[in-house]
């Protein structure tokens, strides 16, 4: 009975996964891309991609319950050490664009909290603002190198606050017409307004949807801590999918009530979260109170996420490293256990990604949108290894025993894994096409960066084993 009391139930799994996977920004960014038609896109992406993805993670986590490296451990067991190193490298290196944008988000949140509007970042040139962004990043890199964990604890509280306020937004926004009598911003709420046009422009937005629902592999270590994992883990995943679907659908509908789907503001991705809470405060006659609370909480949450994302992915790469692949110089640590050369490599790569685009992209809003789109191209690359590991597991099912199986038929399981792999790769490739007017100088500049950046980041992972071999 005591052991059963310590087991996680399906609702624990669903809530833990929901907090790690979902965020209000997912609603704002995808509404900015597609308008009200994103509601149909959410239904399709959750049913055809997110649910099988989450259940695959459940089977992989259950099969390799003793693996400490997550995805890289799964790859190592099924496909060998060489590809496992590259999986670990990919997991770390896709965080570089993420780290380049977090300081931007901190500046924007502070600007809204201090001035009550989003004009602060518009008053400076991209070069000046990106220089400020770089200084903020280097400051928190130094903070993280000293092993200070208080920021992470503060950020956890702030992150929960942001999460609660995001749910509060949906509840207050959806009920606002009934409670306050406000007019809906999108005049056309006919069925046709919810149906996407499946054209080239639409397919370039798929990577943002994939980016939004990814990350379920974070909960894989908890499969074997679940009470009756064969039944309760998939139930928790299905409940997670329902929760994500409800928040995505209602959140997008609420955005359509506040922002005209046919006339979406150009800076909605950058400022949409703050606009939404500002308008909500106007609906209920409390001014900027909700917006300022959200901006302050989001500032602390972004700071924590920045500090954590500098440290944790790098330690995943280096903690279980093999000197056949990683030069020993990168493993050098100071008295606090900080991998100093690893931090230096992070600083160089992030610094390049912060400053170089500022010289070719004309304004801060465009720069923010580009970096967000770059994240949606690069971050899902790590999900490819989840699907590779699952396909390999289906091929080697006789060798491994799992308490929980997503599907009993291995050929069907392999086909589902292949579908998710191909769809993710397709979404990342289509995401490389910029969302600015085509064939302009800025379009070519962004397109070039979108191609060069992921290949350069992944290509560096091929160089390290060569360096390690020469050192040996």
C-alpha positions in Angstrom: 0.0 0.0 0.0 2.9 2.4 0.8 4.4 1.7 -2.6 1.1 2.3 -4.3 0.7 5.6 -2.4 4.0 6.8 -3.9 2.9 6.0 -7.5 1.9 8.7 -9.8 -1.7 8.6 -11.1 -2.9 9.5 -14.6 -3.9 13.0 -13.5 -0.5 13.6 -12.0 1.1 12.7 -15.3 -1.3 14.8 -17.3 -0.7 17.9 -15.1 3.1 17.5 -15.0 3.2 17.2 -18.8 0.8 20.0 -19.4 2.9 22.5 -17.4 6.1 21.5 -19.3 4.6 21.4 -22.8 2.0 24.2 -22.9 2.3 28.0 -22.7 0.2 31.1 -23.6 2.8 32.1 -26.3 1.8 29.0 -28.2 -1.7 30.4 -28.7 -0.5 33.9 -29.6 2.2 32.9 -32.1 0.1 30.5 -34.0 -2.9 32.8 -34.1 -0.6 35.5 -35.5 0.4 33.1 -38.3 -3.0 31.7 -39.2 -5.8 33.7 -37.6 -9.0 31.8 -36.7 -8.2 29.0 -39.1 -5.6 27.9 -36.6 -8.4 26.2 -34.7 -8.7 23.6 -37.4 -4.9 23.3 -37.5 -4.9 22.6 -33.8 -7.4 19.8 -34.1 -5.4 18.2 -36.9 -2.0 18.6 -35.3 -3.1 17.2 -31.9 -5.0 14.2 -33.4 -2.5 13.2 -36.1 0.8 14.2 -34.4 0.8 15.2 -30.7 -1.1 12.1 -29.4 1.0 9.5 -31.1 4.2 11.5 -30.3 3.3 11.5 -26.6 2.4 7.8 -26.5 5.7 6.9 -28.3 7.5 8.8 -25.5 5.6 6.6 -23.0 6.8 3.4 -24.6 10.4 4.5 -25.0 10.5 5.8 -21.4 9.1 2.5 -20.1 11.4 0.4 -22.2 14.6 2.2 -21.2 13.7 3.1 -17.6 17.3 3.2 -16.4 18.6 5.5 -19.2 19.8 8.8 -17.7 20.3 10.6 -21.0 16.8 10.6 -22.2 16.6 10.6 -26.0 20.4 10.0 -26.4 20.1 6.9 -24.1 17.2 5.6 -26.3 19.3 6.1 -29.4 22.4 4.5 -27.8 20.5 1.3 -26.9 18.8 1.0 -30.3 21.1 2.5 -32.8 24.6 2.8 -31.2 26.9 5.3 -29.6 27.8 7.3 -32.7 24.2 8.4 -33.3 23.6 8.8 -29.6 26.4 11.4 -29.4 24.8 13.3 -32.3 21.4 13.1 -30.5 22.9 14.6 -27.4 24.7 17.3 -29.4 21.4 18.2 -31.2 19.5 18.4 -27.9 22.1 20.9 -26.7 22.7 22.9 -29.9 19.0 23.6 -30.7 18.9 25.7 -27.5 21.3 28.2 -29.1 18.6 30.2 -30.9 16.4 29.8 -27.8 19.1 31.4 -25.7 19.5 34.2 -28.2 15.8 35.1 -27.9 15.3 34.8 -24.2 17.1 38.1 -23.4 14.9 39.8 -26.1 11.8 38.5 -24.2 13.2 39.9 -20.9 13.7 43.4 -22.5 10.2 43.4 -24.0 8.5 42.2 -20.7 10.4 44.8 -18.7 9.4 47.5 -21.2 5.7 46.7 -20.8 6.0 46.5 -17.0 7.8 49.9 -16.8 5.9 51.9 -19.4 2.6 50.1 -19.9 3.1 49.9 -23.6 5.3 48.2 -26.2 7.0 51.2 -27.6 10.3 50.9 -25.7 11.9 48.5 -28.2 10.8 50.6 -31.1 12.8 53.6 -30.0 16.1 52.0 -30.6 17.8 50.5 -33.6 18.2 46.7 -33.8 22.0 47.0 -33.4 21.6 48.9 -30.1 18.9 46.6 -28.8 20.7 43.5 -29.7 23.9 44.8 -28.0 21.7 45.3 -24.8 20.4 41.8 -25.4 23.9 40.4 -25.6 25.0 42.1 -22.4 21.9 40.7 -20.6 22.8 37.2 -21.9 26.4 37.5 -20.8 25.3 38.7 -17.3 23.1 35.7 -16.9 25.7 33.4 -18.3 28.0 34.6 -15.5 25.1 34.1 -13.0 24.6 30.5 -14.2 28.3 29.8 -14.0 28.3 30.6 -10.3 25.8 27.9 -9.7 23.2 30.3 -8.2 19.9 28.4 -8.0 17.7 31.0 -6.4 16.8 32.5 -9.8 15.5 29.1 -10.9 13.4 28.8 -7.7 12.0 32.3 -8.2 11.4 31.5 -11.9 9.5 28.3 -11.0 7.0 30.4 -8.9 6.8 33.0 -11.7 6.3 30.3 -14.3 3.4 28.9 -12.4 2.0 32.4 -12.0 2.2 32.9 -15.8 0.6 29.6 -16.4 -2.3 30.4 -14.0 -2.8 33.8 -15.6 -2.8 32.2 -19.1 -5.7 30.0 -18.0 -7.4 33.0 -16.3 -7.1 34.9 -19.6 -9.0 32.2 -21.5 -11.7 32.1 -18.8 -12.2 35.9 -18.7 -11.8 36.5 -22.4 -14.3 33.9 -23.5 -16.9 35.0 -21.0 -16.3 38.8 -21.6 -19.1 39.3 -24.1 -21.6 37.9 -21.7 -20.3 39.6 -18.6 -19.3 43.0 -20.1 -21.1 43.3 -23.4 -18.0 44.0 -25.4 -18.0 43.6 -29.2 -16.1 40.7 -30.8 -13.2 42.0 -32.9 -13.6 39.4 -35.7 -16.8 40.2 -37.4 -16.9 37.1 -39.7 -17.3 34.1 -37.5 -18.7 31.9 -40.3 -17.5 28.3 -40.9 -15.3 29.4 -43.7 -13.2 31.6 -41.4 -12.1 28.5 -39.5 -10.9 26.6 -42.6 -7.3 27.1 -43.5 -6.2 27.6 -47.1 -3.7 24.7 -47.6 -1.3 26.7 -49.8 2.4 27.4 -49.7 2.1 30.1 -47.1 0.1 27.8 -44.8 2.8 25.0 -44.9 5.5 27.5 -43.9 3.6 27.9 -40.6 3.5 24.2 -39.6 6.9 24.4 -37.8 5.4 26.8 -35.3 2.6 24.3 -34.5 5.1 21.4 -34.1 7.3 23.7 -31.9 4.2 24.4 -29.7 3.3 20.8 -29.0 6.8 19.3 -28.7 8.7 18.5 -25.5 6.7 15.5 -24.2 9.9 13.5 -23.9 10.6 15.5 -20.7 8.2 13.3 -18.8 9.5 10.0 -20.0 11.4 9.3 -16.7 8.1 9.1 -14.9 6.5 6.3 -16.9 7.8 3.6 -14.5 6.7 5.7 -11.5 3.1 5.6 -12.7 0.5 3.4 -11.0 -0.4 0.6 -13.6 1.6 2.3 -16.4 0.0 0.1 -19.1 -3.4 1.8 -18.5 -2.7 5.0 -16.6 0.2 6.5 -18.6 -1.7 6.5 -21.9 -4.8 7.8 -20.1 -2.7 10.6 -18.7 -1.4 11.4 -22.2 -4.9 11.4 -23.7 -6.0 13.8 -20.9 -2.9 15.9 -21.7 -4.0 16.0 -25.3 -7.5 17.1 -24.3 -6.2 19.8 -22.0 -3.9 21.1 -24.7 -6.7 21.0 -27.2 -9.1 22.9 -24.9 -6.6 25.6 -24.2 -5.5 25.9 -27.8 -9.1 26.0 -29.2 -10.5 28.3 -26.5 -7.4 30.5 -26.4 -7.4 30.9 -30.2 -11.1 31.7 -30.1 -10.5 34.3 -27.4 -7.7 35.8 -29.5 -10.2 36.1 -32.4 -12.6 38.0 -30.1 -9.9 40.5 -29.2 -7.9 40.8 -32.5 -9.6 40.8 -36.0 -8.5 37.6 -37.7 -8.5 39.5 -41.0 -6.4 42.3 -39.8 -3.8 40.9 -37.3 -1.3 43.4 -35.9 2.3 43.0 -37.3 3.8 42.9 -33.8 1.4 40.4 -32.4 4.1 37.7 -31.9 6.3 40.2 -30.0 3.6 42.0 -28.0 0.4 40.0 -28.3 0.6 38.5 -24.8 0.7 42.0 -23.3 -1.9 43.4 -25.7 -4.2 40.6 -24.6 -4.0 41.3 -20.9 -4.2 45.0 -21.5 -7.4 44.7 -23.4 -8.7 42.2 -20.8 -8.1 44.9 -18.1 -10.0 47.4 -20.2 -12.9 45.0 -20.5 -13.2 44.7 -16.7 -12.4 48.3 -15.9 -9.1 47.6 -14.0 -6.7 49.3 -16.4 -3.2 47.8 -16.8 -3.2 45.8 -13.6 -3.4 42.3 -15.3 -0.9 43.3 -17.9 1.7 44.6 -15.4 1.3 41.5 -13.2 1.7 39.2 -16.2 4.7 41.3 -17.5 6.5 41.0 -14.1 5.8 37.3 -13.7 6.9 36.7 -17.3 10.1 38.7 -16.7 11.1 36.4 -13.8 10.0 33.3 -15.6 12.1 34.2 -18.7 15.1 35.0 -16.5 14.8 31.6 -14.8 14.3 29.8 -18.2 17.4 31.6 -19.5 19.6 30.5 -16.6 18.3 27.0 -16.6 18.7 26.6 -20.4 22.3 27.8 -20.3 23.2 25.2 -17.8 21.0 22.1 -18.1 21.3 21.1 -21.8 25.1 21.6 -21.7 25.3 19.3 -18.7 23.2 16.7 -20.5 25.7 16.9 -23.4 28.9 16.7 -21.2 27.9 14.7 -18.2 27.6 11.4 -20.1 30.1 12.3 -22.8 32.6 10.0 -24.4 36.1 11.3 -25.1 35.9 9.7 -28.5 33.4 12.4 -29.4 33.9 15.4 -27.1 37.3 17.0 -26.6 38.5 16.8 -23.0 39.0 20.5 -23.0 35.3 21.0 -23.0 34.9 18.9 -19.9 37.1 21.2 -17.9 35.3 22.5 -14.8 35.9 25.2 -12.2 35.6 24.7 -8.4 31.8 25.1 -8.7 31.6 22.3 -11.2 30.8 24.7 -14.1 32.2 23.5 -17.5 33.9 26.8 -18.3 35.0 26.0 -21.9 31.5 24.7 -22.6 30.1 28.0 -21.3 32.6 29.9 -23.6 31.5 27.9 -26.6 27.8 28.8 -25.7 28.7 32.5 -25.4 30.4 32.5 -28.8 27.6 30.8 -30.6 24.8 32.8 -29.0 26.7 36.0 -29.4 27.1 35.5 -33.1 23.3 34.6 -33.4 22.4 37.7 -31.4 24.5 40.3 -33.3 24.9 39.1 -37.0 21.2 39.3 -37.9 20.9 42.8 -36.4 23.0 44.2 -39.3 20.7 42.8 -42.0 17.2 42.9 -40.5 15.7 46.4 -40.5 13.6 46.6 -37.3 13.2 45.0 -34.0 9.8 43.5 -34.6 11.0 41.7 -37.8 14.1 40.6 -35.9 12.0 39.2 -33.1 9.7 37.3 -35.5 12.6 35.9 -37.4 14.3 34.6 -34.3 11.1 33.1 -33.1 10.6 31.4 -36.5 14.2 30.2 -36.4 13.4 28.5 -33.0 10.5 26.8 -34.6 12.8 25.4 -37.4 15.7 24.3 -35.1 14.0 23.1 -31.9 11.9 20.4 -33.4 15.1 18.8 -34.9 15.6 17.1 -31.5 12.2 15.4 -31.9 13.4 13.5 -34.9 15.6 11.4 -32.7 12.5 10.4 -30.6 10.9 9.0 -33.8 14.2 7.4 -34.9 14.5 5.6 -31.6 10.9 4.5 -31.7 11.2 3.1 -35.2 14.4 1.3 -34.2 12.6 -0.1 -31.1 9.8 -1.5 -33.4 12.5 -3.3 -35.4 14.1 -4.7 -32.2 11.0 -5.4 -30.2 12.0 -8.9 -29.5 15.2 -7.7 -27.7 13.5 -5.2 -25.4 10.7 -5.6 -22.9 8.3 -2.8 -22.0 5.5 -2.6 -19.4 3.6 -0.3 -21.7 3.1 -0.6 -25.5 1.7 2.2 -27.6 0.6 -0.3 -30.3 0.9 -4.0 -30.4 1.6 -4.4 -34.1 5.2 -3.5 -34.7 4.7 -2.7 -38.4 1.9 -0.2 -37.5 4.1 1.3 -34.8 7.0 1.7 -37.3 4.7 3.4 -39.8 3.4 5.8 -37.2 7.0 6.7 -36.1 7.9 7.2 -39.8 4.9 9.5 -40.3 5.9 11.7 -37.4 9.5 11.8 -38.5 8.7 12.8 -42.1 6.1 15.4 -40.9 8.5 17.0 -38.5 11.3 17.1 -41.1 8.8 18.6 -43.7 7.6 21.2 -41.2 11.2 22.3 -40.4 12.1 22.6 -44.1 9.0 24.6 -44.9 9.6 26.8 -41.9 12.8 28.0 -43.5 10.9 30.1 -46.0 10.6 33.6 -44.4 7.2 35.3 -43.6 8.3 38.6 -45.2 7.5 39.7 -48.8 9.2 37.2 -51.1 12.3 37.9 -53.1 13.2 41.1 -51.4 16.7 41.7 -50.0 15.4 41.0 -46.5 13.7 37.8 -47.7 17.0 36.5 -49.2 18.9 37.5 -46.0 16.5 35.7 -43.7 16.2 32.7 -46.0 20.0 32.4 -46.1 20.3 32.6 -42.3 17.4 30.0 -41.9 19.4 27.5 -44.0 22.9 28.3 -42.8 22.1 28.4 -39.0 20.7 24.9 -38.5 23.3 23.3 -40.8 26.1 25.2 -39.1 24.9 24.3 -35.6 24.5 20.6 -36.5 27.7 20.6 -38.5 29.7 21.7 -35.5 28.7 18.4 -33.9 30.6 16.6 -36.6 33.8 18.7 -36.0 34.1 17.9 -32.2 34.8 14.1 -32.7 37.5 15.0 -35.2 39.1 17.4 -32.6 38.7 14.8 -29.9 40.4 12.2 -32.1 43.4 14.5 -32.8 43.7 15.4 -29.1 43.9 11.7 -28.2 
